[in-house]
Amino acid sequence: MGTGRKFHKNNMTRPRKSTMERKRRVKVQIKRLVAHGLDEEVLVKMDPPDIRELLRCPAKLKELV
């Protein structure tokens, strides 16, 4: 019985999201919403999950503007 692939594989873990990368993504998402016509001052005060929720349905953004 030989040693199989199970013993030769390296353990891989997914890279964690860095704080700077997360801030950069939120900044880009805010710019996308501003392009749709929403107010940037209001968006900056919102939580990131709420910002992502607005981006999920761009058709509903027209009602908010």
N, C-alpha and C positions, 0 to 999 in steps of 0.2 A: 504494500500500500504506500503510494508516494504522497508527497505533500502537494496539495492542490493550490489553486489560485487563492483560496481563502486565506492562506498564511502569507502570501506575498503582497497582498493589496495594502496600500497605505491608507490610513484613516483620513478621510477628507471631511471637513466641516465647511458649511456655507459661510462666506464672509459676512460679518455683521455690518449692518447699515451704520455708517458713520454719522455723527451729528452734523458735520458740514455738508455732507451729501444730502441729508434730509432737508436742511435749511435751503439748499440750492433748489431742490425739487419744489418746495413750497413757494419759493420766489418765482420760479418759472410758471407754476400753476396760477399764481396771482396775476402775473402778466397776461396769461391767456384769458382770464376772466375780465380783466380790464379791457382787453381787446373786444370782448363781447359787449362792453358798455357798462359794467358795474363800477361802483366807486371804490377806488383803491384804499381810502381811509377806512371804509367799512370792512373790507377784506382783510386788512392787516390785523384788525382786532378779533377776527374769527379764528376758531381752532382749525388746525390742519385737516382733521376728519370732515369738518363741515365744508371746507374748501373742496375737498375731493368729491364730496357728495354733490356739490353744484356742477362739477365737471362731468359727472356721470350722465346727466341728461341736459345737453346743451339746448334742446328745444324748449325746455322749461325756463331757460334764462331770459327769453324774450318777455315772459310774463313779469319777471322781477324788475326789468329795466323800465 
